[in-house]
């Protein structure tokens, strides 16, 4: 991959991240407003405060879930890398053993 295409990919990833964060912020605000509107006995200032607090709580939960997902992805990456390493060693060992056996059979069969 060329340097220009790597920069373009990084720029697109940043743009995607920005758009996703804006969508999450919009969703949190909408959820907060919907929650606060259901509390009809509150005044408009109180509803605004409840809406803002709900939105902040919603965003905090989303960040925590994202952090947990990232951490779990790193754990799985390490786990699968270890499994792949063991499998690769096992297959390489079996291939070497099979080659040794095949070589021994050929030596025995080709003796004069």
C-alpha positions as CSV (number, residue, x, y, z in Angstrom):
1,X,0.0,0.0,0.0
2,X,1.4,3.4,-0.9
3,X,1.9,6.2,1.5
4,X,-0.8,8.3,-0.1
5,X,-3.4,5.5,0.1
6,X,-2.4,4.8,3.8
7,X,-3.0,8.5,4.6
8,X,-6.3,8.4,2.7
9,X,-7.4,5.2,4.7
10,X,-6.4,6.9,8.0
11,X,-8.3,10.0,7.0
12,X,-11.4,7.9,6.1
13,X,-11.1,6.1,9.4
14,X,-11.0,9.4,11.3
15,X,-14.0,10.7,9.4
16,X,-15.9,7.5,10.1
17,X,-15.0,7.8,13.8
18,X,-16.2,11.4,13.8
19,X,-19.5,10.5,12.1
20,X,-20.1,7.6,14.5
21,X,-19.4,9.8,17.5
22,X,-21.8,12.5,16.2
23,X,-24.5,9.8,15.6
24,X,-24.0,8.5,19.2
25,X,-24.2,12.0,20.6
26,X,-27.4,12.7,18.6
27,X,-28.9,9.4,19.8
28,X,-28.0,10.1,23.4
29,X,-29.6,13.6,23.2
30,X,-32.8,12.1,21.6
31,X,-33.0,9.4,24.2
32,X,-32.5,11.9,27.0
33,X,-35.2,14.2,25.6
34,X,-37.6,11.4,25.1
35,X,-37.0,10.3,28.7
36,X,-37.4,13.8,30.1
37,X,-40.6,14.4,28.1
38,X,-42.2,11.4,29.8
39,X,-41.7,13.2,33.2
40,X,-44.6,15.6,32.5
41,X,-44.7,16.9,36.1
42,X,-41.3,18.5,35.8
43,X,-40.8,22.0,34.6
44,X,-39.1,22.7,31.3
45,X,-35.8,23.6,33.1
46,X,-35.9,20.4,35.1
47,X,-36.7,18.4,32.0
48,X,-33.7,20.0,30.2
49,X,-31.4,19.1,33.2
50,X,-32.8,15.5,33.3
51,X,-32.4,15.2,29.5
52,X,-28.7,16.4,29.7
53,X,-27.9,14.1,32.6
54,X,-29.5,11.1,30.8
55,X,-27.6,11.9,27.6
56,X,-24.3,12.1,29.6
57,X,-25.1,8.8,31.3
58,X,-26.0,7.2,28.0
59,X,-22.7,8.4,26.5
60,X,-20.7,7.2,29.5
61,X,-22.3,3.7,29.2
62,X,-21.6,3.6,25.5
63,X,-17.9,4.5,26.2
64,X,-17.6,1.8,28.8
65,X,-19.2,-0.8,26.5
66,X,-16.8,0.2,23.7
67,X,-13.8,0.0,26.0
68,X,-14.9,-3.4,27.2
69,X,-15.4,-4.5,23.5
70,X,-11.9,-3.2,22.6
71,X,-10.3,-5.0,25.6
72,X,-12.1,-8.2,24.8
73,X,-11.0,-8.0,21.1
74,X,-7.4,-7.6,22.3
75,X,-7.8,-10.7,24.6
76,X,-9.3,-12.7,21.7
77,X,-6.5,-11.6,19.4
78,X,-3.9,-12.7,21.8
79,X,-5.7,-16.0,22.5
80,X,-6.1,-16.8,18.8
81,X,-2.5,-15.8,18.1
82,X,-1.4,-18.3,20.7
83,X,-3.7,-21.0,19.3
84,X,-2.5,-20.3,15.8
85,X,1.1,-20.6,16.9
86,X,0.5,-23.9,18.6
87,X,-1.4,-25.2,15.6
88,X,1.4,-24.0,13.2
89,X,4.0,-25.8,15.3
90,X,2.0,-28.9,15.5
91,X,1.4,-29.0,11.7
92,X,5.0,-28.2,11.0
93,X,6.1,-31.0,13.3
94,X,3.7,-33.5,11.7
95,X,4.8,-32.5,8.3
96,X,8.5,-33.0,9.3
97,X,7.6,-36.3,10.9
98,X,5.7,-37.4,7.7
99,X,8.6,-36.3,5.6
100,X,11.1,-38.3,7.7
101,X,8.9,-41.4,7.6
102,X,8.5,-41.0,3.8
103,X,12.2,-40.6,3.4
104,X,12.9,-43.7,5.5
105,X,10.4,-45.7,3.5
106,X,12.0,-44.6,0.2
107,X,15.5,-45.4,1.5
108,X,14.3,-48.9,2.6
109,X,12.5,-49.5,-0.7
110,X,15.3,-48.2,-2.9
111,X,18.1,-50.3,-1.4
112,X,19.7,-52.7,-3.9
